[in-house]
C-alpha cells in the first residue's frame, strides 16, 4: 500500500478488520518476490547469454575487464562471499566513491535490510532488519567494529557519527542476530575497515568539496611505506550549515594506522580522535512541517524551543588500540586486540543540560586451528573471548539557554560485558559448508547516585548468562549457484541510556530482549563475477522488546513492551551489462537493484500502560524499499552515477490513534533521485586528479529522514533538505 499523506482510518480498513496486517503476513511478500525473482532470472539469462558469446580469453588479455572476486572477512578469516551461509552486504571502495561523502546515510541505505537515518546533520540512527523504535537517538541493537576493535562500548552505545566518511575503505554488514562471534545484539553487525590504500606504496592525497546550505568537506591523507612498515594518516574537516534553522554541524577528525609485518605475522596500532558538534533543531508537528519545514522546534507556553535552549551535541572521542596476528605454524594462529576509548559528551536539551564522561577499556582474543588441506575436507576451529568495561559519569543540570545551571542529579554507572565464543567450520567436497557457533554472554552493571541521595553503596544488577547459538549451512549446487540456511539467537541487554534514561531514574527491572531468527536464501553469479544475485527470506521473533515511553515533561523512560513478529525478504542484484573496456562510447555499464520487503508487526502481547497493539505494523519501519542504481563509464575517464530510492510510508505511533483531523499519523512515502558525474585525469599509474559534481533529491521531494516516533505533542517530523548540489575534487600523488 502506497501512502502519499497521513492515512485515514478508512484507508486502513481498521473498522472492518482489527488486524489487517497480521492476516496477510506472507502473501504480500511472496507474490512480489515471485515476480522479482522471475524478472531477475530473466535478466540474468539474457546477460549470461551475451557473456557466453565473448571469447574465453578476453579477460586474460585485458586486465581492465577483470573484476576482483568478492570476499568477506567478517567471520574471522577471509572467504568467498558465495559460500558464506549468512546474509552479508559488502560495500567496497567503488561503491563508497560514487556516493556523497558528507555522511554514511546514502551508501548504507543502498543495501537491502539496512535503514540509516539522519534527523539533522550529524545525528545518526541505524537499524538492520528491525525497528528504530528502540532508538530515539544514536545507534543501538547493532554491534559495530572498527577493524578488529569493537566501536560499540560495553553499555551498548556506538558513536558512528564520530567517524569521517573518507577514513573508511570498505564496510561489511551482517544482517540478523549474530552473537555467536560478536556478542550481544539482536539487529546485526557492521565491520568498518580503515583506509590503507595501496598498502605497499607511498602517496599523498587531498580532497575538497562544497555545496548547498554551506557544505564544506576537506580531507587529506599521507602514507609512508618502507620495508615491513606502513604508516597511514588521515585528516578531515566537515562543516554544514544545514537545511533547517539551528542545524549547523562541524567535525574535525584525525586517524592513524601503523602496520608492521614480520614474517607471516602482523602488528597494527590504530586509532582516531573526533571532535563533533551539531545543533539539534527538534521535531515539528504536521501543521508546522507543512507551513515551513525549515523551522526549528518552537517554544510553547510551558516548554522552550530548540533555539532558545541552544539544543545540541558536543562530542569529543579518543579511540585506539593494538591488534596483533601471530601464526604459530601453518595451522594455528592467534589474533589479539587491546583497546580503549574516552568520550566527553555534552547535550544542552530542551528540559536540561546533560553531560557524560565515558571511559571504555577491554580486549578481544581468539585462536584459530585449521586442518591440513585434504581433497574432500577442510575444517577450522575457533575459540576466543571478548571483554570490555565502560565506566560512565552521567550528570544532569538545569539548562539556562545553553549554559549549564545547577545540578539535578549526578550518577555513576559501571558496565561490564564479556563473552566466550567457539566455532567449528567444515567444507566438504568443496560444495557443502557447515558452521556451528556458540557464545556464552555475561552482563552486569553497578549504579551509584552521587547527588542528591549521596548513597555510599552501589546498586548491582547481574544478568543471567545467556547462550547465543548459530547453525548455518550452505551448499554449492553448481560452481556459481549456492543455497544457504541458518538459525540463530539474538540477545540484547539494556543499554546504559535505557537503564538510566533522561528522566534520571534508574530502572533495575528492565529485562534484555531476545529472539530466534530463521532464514534461507541463495546466491547466484557468473564465472567472472560481473553478475551477482543474493536473495533471502527470514522470520525473526523478538521477545521483551525494549521501547521508549515519554513523560509529560518529555523526558524518556523504557519498558519491555512485548513481542515483535518480523518476516521479511531481501534481494540484491548487480550486473555489468556492458563490461568495463577500453573502446567504444560506453566503456562500462553497471546496474544495481536492492529490494527490501518487510511485514513487521506487534505480537499479541505488545502493549503500553493503557492498551495492546497486536497486529499493528511496526512503528518506524517502511514495508517496502527499492533502490536502483546505474553507473556508466565513458571515454576520457568520465563517469555518471544515478540512484533512485523509493521508500514506502511508515507509521509514526504504536497506537494508531487518529489526530484531531481524523487521520492516523503516517509519514508519506518518498522518491529520492541523486546523481554524480566525474572526470579523472591520470598523470601516471597511481597519480590522478578527479573532478566531480553531484545533486541530491533531484525530484525536490519534501520528506523527513528520521521521524520522532510516538512523539509528545505529535512533533514527528524532521525535514530533510530539498534539491541540493555539490562539487569537488580529489588528487593523489
Secondary structure, DSSP 8 states (H G I E B T S, - for coil): ---SS-EEHHHHTTTT-TTTTGGGTTHHHHHHHHHHHHHHHHHHHHHHHHHHTS-TTHHHH-GGG-----EE-TTSS-EEGGG-SS-EEEE-HHHHHTS-TT-SHHHHHTSTTEEEEESSTT-EEEEESS-STT-SSBB-SEEEEETTEESS-TTS-B-GGGS-GGGEEEEEEEES--HHHH-SBSSEEEEEEE--SSTTS-EEEEEEEEEGGGEEEEEEEEEEEETTEEEEEEEEEEEE--SSTT--EEEEEEEEEEEEEETTEEEEEEEEEEEEEEE----B-HHHHHH-TT------SSS--HHHHT-EEEEEEEEEEEEEEEESSSSEEEEEEEEEEEEEEEEE-SS-EEEEEEEEEEEEEEEEEE----SSEEEEEEEEEEEEEEEEEEEEEEEETTEEEEEEEEEEEEEEEEEEEEEEEEEETTTEEEEEEEEEEEEEEEEEEEESS--SS-EEEE---EEEEEEEEEEEEETTEEEEEEEEEEEE---HHHHB-TT--B-TT---EEEEEEEEEEEEE-TTSSEEEEEEEEEEEEES-EEEEE-TTS-EEEEE---EEEEEEEEEEEEEEE---SSSSEEEEEEEEEEEEEEEEE-TT-B-SS-B-TT-B-TT--SEEEEEEEEEEEGGGEEEEEEEEEE--EE--SS----TTSEE-EE--EEEEEEEEEEEEESSSS-EEEEEEEEE-TT----BSS--TT-GGG--B-B---SEEEEEEEEE-
